[in-house]
Amino acid sequence: MTELTIKADKPIVLIPIEEYERMKETIEILSNPQTVRNVRRGRKEFAEGKTVELEEFWERR
């Protein structure tokens, strides 16, 4: 394991780049009210069993 010493005036956090990218994506999604509404609606419909198989979805289009 590599050691790293950082002197800073304020607390800092180091996280793997993959986790940082996931966090940025989540923030972007949650920052868009329409996207949040769509996700909530989709989760509600899923819970109510309002789903179709992927093949049927493509046939309907």
TORVO-899180 format. One line per 8 residues: number of its first residue (from 1); their letters; for each residue x, z, y of N, C-alpha, C. Coordinates in steps of 0.05 Angstrom, whole numbers, plus 5000, padded with zeros to 4 digits. Atoms other than C-alpha are relative to their C-alpha. Example, Ala and Ser with C-alpha at 12.3 -4.5 7.8 and 13.67 -1.06 7.14 Angstrom:
2
1) AS) 5018/5000/4976/5246/5156/4910/5018/5000/5024; 4984/4999/4976/5273/5143/4979/4985/5014/5022
//
This chain:
61
1) MTELTIKA) 5017/5000/4977/5000/5000/5000/5018/5000/5025; 4985/5002/4976/5025/4983/5069/4991/5022/5020; 5007/4980/4980/5029/5037/5122/5000/4987/5027; 5003/5011/4973/5008/5023/5193/4997/5024/5019; 5002/4979/4980/5019/5068/5253/4991/4987/5026; 5010/5011/4974/4979/5054/5316/4996/5023/5019; 5004/4980/4979/4981/5094/5379/4980/4989/5020; 5021/5010/4982/4917/5087/5419/4988/5023/5015
9) DKPIVLIP) 5013/4979/4984/4881/5125/5474/4973/5007/4989; 5027/4996/5010/4814/5117/5439/5001/4996/4969; 5001/5004/5029/4794/5121/5366/4996/4971/4993; 5003/5028/5010/4798/5055/5327/4992/5001/4971; 5009/5003/5028/4771/5030/5261/5013/4974/4989; 4990/5024/5014/4805/4982/5213/4983/4995/4976; 5016/5008/5023/4762/4945/5163/5009/4973/4991; 4993/5027/5010/4773/4885/5118/4985/4978/5015
17) IEEYERMK) 5012/5022/4985/4759/4818/5152/4973/4992/4989; 5025/5008/5012/4704/4802/5102/4977/5018/5008; 5021/4981/4991/4666/4865/5120/4993/4996/5029; 5005/5005/4971/4675/4851/5194/4982/4975/5004; 5016/5025/4998/4647/4780/5185/4971/5006/4992; 5027/4994/5009/4587/4808/5146/4985/5016/5022; 5012/4983/4979/4574/4859/5202/4992/4982/5024; 5007/5018/4978/4576/4804/5255/4975/4983/4993
25) ETIEILSN) 5023/5015/5008/4526/4763/5215/4975/5017/5002; 5023/4982/4999/4479/4822/5208/4992/5005/5029; 5006/4996/4971/4483/4836/5283/4986/4976/5011; 5012/5024/4990/4467/4764/5298/4971/4997/4990; 5027/5002/5011/4407/4764/5252/4981/5020/5013; 5017/4979/4989/4380/4830/5278/4996/4998/5030; 5002/5004/4971/4390/4807/5350/4978/4980/5006; 5020/5021/4995/4338/4752/5341/4973/5010/4990
33) PQTVRNVR) 5026/4989/5008/4267/4780/5342/4984/4982/4981; 5015/5019/5017/4237/4717/5311/5011/5001/4971; 4988/4999/5026/4285/4720/5253/4992/5026/4986; 5008/4974/5012/4270/4794/5241/4971/4999/4992; 5028/5003/5008/4195/4778/5241/4997/4983/4975; 5001/5017/5024/4206/4722/5191/5009/5015/4975; 4990/4985/5023/4246/4767/5145/4980/5021/4991; 5020/4980/5006/4194/4822/5149/4976/4987/4986
41) RGRKEFAE) 5023/5014/5011/4138/4772/5135/5007/4991/4971; 4991/5009/5026/4177/4743/5076/5001/5023/4980; 4998/4977/5018/4190/4812/5046/4972/5010/4993; 5028/4992/5005/4116/4830/5054/4987/4981/4980; 5012/5019/5017/4094/4766/5021/5011/5002/4971; 4987/4997/5026/4144/4776/4964/4988/5025/4986; 5011/4976/5012/4118/4847/4953/4971/4996/4991; 5028/5005/5007/4047/4820/4951/4997/4979/4978
49) GKTVELEE) 5000/5020/5021/4067/4769/4898/4994/4972/5009; 5005/5026/4989/4058/4710/4944/5025/4982/4998; 4976/5016/5004/4115/4670/4914/4994/4976/4983; 5002/5024/5017/4124/4602/4881/5028/4995/4989; 4975/5009/5011/4178/4575/4836/5013/4979/5018; 4985/5019/4983/4232/4534/4871/4991/4971/4996; 5008/5028/5006/4211/4470/4836/4973/4994/5012; 5026/5004/4988/4139/4479/4859/5002/4999/5030
57) FWERR) 4996/5002/4971/4163/4492/4930/5008/4973/5008; 4990/5027/4993/4200/4426/4931/4979/4979/4996; 5022/5019/5005/4140/4389/4902/4980/5001/5022; 5020/4998/4978/4096/4415/4958/5009/4988/5026; 4989/5010/4975/4142/4389/5012/4997/4971/5003
//
